[in-house]
Amino acid sequence: MKMSNKVYDVMKWLTVIVLPALATLYTVLADSWKLPYAEQMPTTITAISTFLGACLMISSHNYNKEQ
């Protein structure tokens, strides 16, 4: 299954910018506001971001191999 350029760009933006920023934001706010799961949430978000990054690298590799 091929991914359109627009979907790839959105996924890359989410993976590289949004998810790491969200993990950082939650870490800072959890400490200040005593939010629950101060360690688990950022770890989970980072794991998801890493997984999506790996998927995007595979997609990019396959696309470049076809060109």
Backbone as CSV, one residue per row, in Angstrom:
resi,resn,N_x,N_y,N_z,CA_x,CA_y,CA_z,C_x,C_y,C_z
1,MET,0.836,-1.180,0.000,0.000,0.000,0.000,0.879,1.241,0.000
2,LYS,0.636,2.129,-0.931,1.422,3.348,-1.042,0.764,4.475,-0.271
3,MET,1.600,5.345,0.246,1.153,6.500,1.007,1.283,7.730,0.114
4,SER,0.256,8.570,0.103,0.338,9.786,-0.704,1.347,10.742,-0.076
5,ASN,1.827,11.685,-0.870,2.788,12.666,-0.372,2.205,13.470,0.785
6,LYS,0.928,13.821,0.674,0.287,14.613,1.724,0.226,13.822,3.037
7,VAL,-0.161,12.554,2.965,-0.220,11.718,4.166,1.186,11.572,4.754
8,TYR,2.172,11.344,3.919,3.557,11.225,4.390,4.003,12.498,5.097
9,ASP,3.718,13.655,4.486,4.126,14.928,5.081,3.460,15.171,6.437
10,VAL,2.177,14.849,6.545,1.468,15.013,7.811,2.019,14.057,8.863
11,MET,2.245,12.809,8.471,2.791,11.822,9.398,4.189,12.244,9.875
12,LYS,4.992,12.755,8.955,6.336,13.190,9.323,6.272,14.377,10.284
13,TRP,5.376,15.325,10.031,5.198,16.487,10.896,4.772,16.051,12.299
14,LEU,3.829,15.116,12.351,3.385,14.592,13.642,4.518,13.885,14.384
15,THR,5.268,13.090,13.646,6.325,12.280,14.241,7.516,13.110,14.696
16,VAL,7.902,14.091,13.900,9.121,14.847,14.175,8.872,16.070,15.065
17,ILE,7.689,16.679,14.958,7.430,17.925,15.673,6.403,17.752,16.793
18,VAL,5.218,17.291,16.443,4.086,17.322,17.374,4.262,16.351,18.544
19,LEU,4.542,15.087,18.267,4.628,14.108,19.350,5.771,14.393,20.324
20,PRO,6.978,14.705,19.854,8.026,15.059,20.827,7.673,16.311,21.644
21,ALA,7.050,17.302,20.993,6.636,18.504,21.717,5.569,18.172,22.759
22,LEU,4.650,17.296,22.408,3.606,16.872,23.342,4.200,16.139,24.543
23,ALA,5.162,15.268,24.286,5.822,14.550,25.380,6.528,15.524,26.321
24,THR,7.202,16.507,25.763,7.885,17.515,26.574,6.881,18.355,27.355
25,LEU,5.825,18.776,26.698,4.792,19.566,27.352,4.189,18.814,28.526
26,TYR,3.853,17.555,28.316,3.249,16.776,29.400,4.234,16.594,30.553
27,THR,5.491,16.383,30.250,6.502,16.232,31.291,6.565,17.478,32.174
28,VAL,6.606,18.634,31.548,6.704,19.889,32.294,5.426,20.162,33.077
29,LEU,4.281,19.990,32.427,3.009,20.261,33.102,2.720,19.252,34.212
30,ALA,3.083,18.012,34.009,2.839,16.994,35.028,3.581,17.326,36.314
31,ASP,4.774,17.843,36.171,5.538,18.225,37.351,4.910,19.441,38.035
32,SER,4.542,20.442,37.259,3.986,21.671,37.821,2.595,21.483,38.411
33,TRP,1.764,20.708,37.707,0.359,20.554,38.093,0.071,19.227,38.785
34,LYS,1.089,18.444,39.025,0.928,17.130,39.669,-0.075,16.254,38.906
35,LEU,0.100,16.207,37.582,-0.756,15.386,36.731,-0.384,13.915,36.885
36,PRO,-1.344,13.023,36.646,-1.046,11.590,36.783,-0.152,11.080,35.651
37,TYR,0.489,9.971,35.910,1.301,9.263,34.912,2.411,10.141,34.326
38,ALA,3.090,10.859,35.200,4.131,11.796,34.765,5.264,11.118,34.009
39,GLU,5.533,9.855,34.289,6.582,9.131,33.569,6.017,8.313,32.423
40,GLN,4.859,7.720,32.625,4.293,6.806,31.634,3.838,7.522,30.359
41,MET,3.204,8.676,30.502,2.689,9.378,29.312,3.807,9.796,28.348
42,PRO,4.835,10.517,28.811,5.909,10.888,27.885,6.629,9.679,27.286
43,THR,6.797,8.632,28.089,7.438,7.418,27.580,6.601,6.789,26.481
44,THR,5.296,6.727,26.690,4.393,6.165,25.688,4.383,7.006,24.420
45,ILE,4.300,8.326,24.570,4.285,9.222,23.408,5.590,9.093,22.623
46,THR,6.707,9.022,23.328,8.006,8.865,22.671,8.111,7.526,21.947
47,ALA,7.578,6.466,22.556,7.585,5.154,21.903,6.756,5.181,20.621
48,ILE,5.603,5.830,20.666,4.754,5.941,19.470,5.474,6.742,18.388
49,SER,6.102,7.830,18.780,6.838,8.660,17.826,7.987,7.880,17.186
50,THR,8.700,7.106,17.982,9.800,6.294,17.462,9.290,5.239,16.490
51,PHE,8.185,4.586,16.846,7.593,3.580,15.967,7.155,4.200,14.640
52,LEU,6.477,5.349,14.707,6.043,6.012,13.475,7.239,6.457,12.640
53,GLY,8.296,6.915,13.302,9.505,7.296,12.578,10.106,6.121,11.830
54,ALA,10.118,4.952,12.462,10.624,3.750,11.789,9.753,3.390,10.591
55,CYS,8.445,3.477,10.771,7.526,3.191,9.650,7.739,4.164,8.498
56,LEU,7.943,5.435,8.822,8.179,6.434,7.779,9.502,6.191,7.068
57,MET,10.515,5.767,7.796,11.808,5.460,7.161,11.676,4.289,6.202
58,ILE,10.914,3.276,6.595,10.679,2.132,5.704,9.940,2.583,4.462
59,SER,8.907,3.403,4.654,8.139,3.916,3.519,9.028,4.735,2.585
60,SER,9.858,5.594,3.162,10.760,6.424,2.363,11.769,5.562,1.614
61,HIS,12.306,4.559,2.293,13.261,3.656,1.651,12.619,2.930,0.462
62,ASN,11.415,2.417,0.662,10.713,1.708,-0.412,10.389,2.632,-1.566
63,TYR,9.994,3.866,-1.255,9.691,4.833,-2.315,10.946,5.153,-3.128
64,ASN,12.059,5.415,-2.441,13.297,5.738,-3.138,13.843,4.554,-3.936
65,LYS,13.601,3.345,-3.469,14.052,2.163,-4.186,13.302,2.021,-5.519
66,GLU,12.035,2.437,-5.532,11.224,2.349,-6.747,11.626,3.397,-7.789
67,GLN,12.207,4.498,-7.334,12.537,5.600,-8.257,13.772,5.308,-9.067
